[in-house]
Amino acid sequence: MGAFFEAFSVDVWKLGFQIVNFLILLYLLNRFLFKPVLARLDERGAKISQGLEDAEAAARDRELARAEREAALSEARKEAAEMIARSTKIAEDSRNEILGAARTEAEKVTQRAREEITAEKEKAMGELRTHVAELALSAASALVRKDMDGSTQRRLVEEFLAEATPGALDARAKN
């Protein structure tokens, strides 16, 4: 081996000193450069891993929030549909109630009108009887050519009215 060193003109002492210097430099670089750099790289890797985990958690939270929002929206739509159904039923009930009240009022008005018509008819029939009785008395008076006293006239009118019932008057009017 000595021939090898002499062939290449290598000084063993210098080579030993360079090896010691290299080992000292390697130790110093490892202690002050590589360990802090590797520690920072590990720390940065941990931060990146934490960031990825946080991003995944945020994505899960977003998905959960979206699902909750959709559920709330679905619930709100359901409640709105129920409110519309209740409002429609209330409106239908109110409509039916108002129509019932209107029918009842219309029936009352119709009944009052019938009663008024009947009363007017009776009044007209009474006036017609009175008028017919006066005409009959006038005709009888003209035929007899004498004036009758009040009691005789009354008796004749009552007899005429008894004979001239409403049905008989209507039958005569038709003939």
Helices and strands as residue ranges (DSSP letters): H 2-7, H 12-29, I 30-34, H 35-144, H 150-163, H 166-174
